[in-house]
């Protein structure tokens, strides 16, 4: 029987990718990257001001208006030693 973890509904727990039923903590080294692309028409005095305004607008978009592309990749921390 897996151990209970606060905030995890046992009915929703599906095990891990290896078919194991475990709530034991494991260590994963994950690189995550999120990319958002937005297109804006901006009126500004300078290019720097326009870039700042476009970034402000992009960060203010809610999910669904600008859908980010997200990818995950496991990495070996020894590669960075």
N, C-alpha and C positions, 0 to 999 in steps of 0.2 A: 504494500500500500504506500503510495507516495506521501511524503510529508506535506502538511498544509502550509501554504504561504499566504500571509495576510494580503488581501486585495485580489487574490486569484480565485476565480470561481472554478472549483474542480470539474463542474459539468462542461466548462468551455476548454479545459486543458486537453490537448490532442497529442501530447508526446512530442518528441523531437524528430528530426529528419531520419533518424536511424530506427524508428519504431519503438524506441524505449520510452517507457512511462516513468519519467523521473522529474522531480522538481528540484533536484540537486543543482546548485550553482556550478557553472563551468566557466572557464575563461575563454573568451573569443577576442581576437584582434581584428577589428573591423574598420575599414576605411569607408566612409560614407560621403557621397558627393551629391549635391543638389544643384541643379541648374535651372534658372528661370530666364525666359526670354520674353521681353515685352517691347512693343513698338509704340512710340509716343510722338506726337507733334507738340513741341514745346516752344513757347516764345520766351526769350531771355536776352539779356544784354551781351553775354559772352557764352562761348561754348562750355566753359567750366560750369557756369550757372545752369545751362541747359542740361548738362550731364547730371548735376546734383539734383535737379528737379525730376529728371527721368528716373533716377535711382529712388528718390523719395516716393514717386508714384508706384514703382515696381514693388517696393517694400510694403506699400499700403494696400496692394491688391489682395483680395481674399481668395482662398482656394476656390477654384472653379472659374475665376476670371483669368488667372494665369496659372496653368498647370505645370508644376515643376517636373523635370525629369530627374529621378533619383536612382542611383545605383549603389550597390553594396559589394564589397570585395573583402575576402579574408586576406590577411597579410602575415608574413613571418617577421616578427620584430627583430630577428637576427640580421635581416637584410639592412637594418638601419644602424647597426653597431659600428 
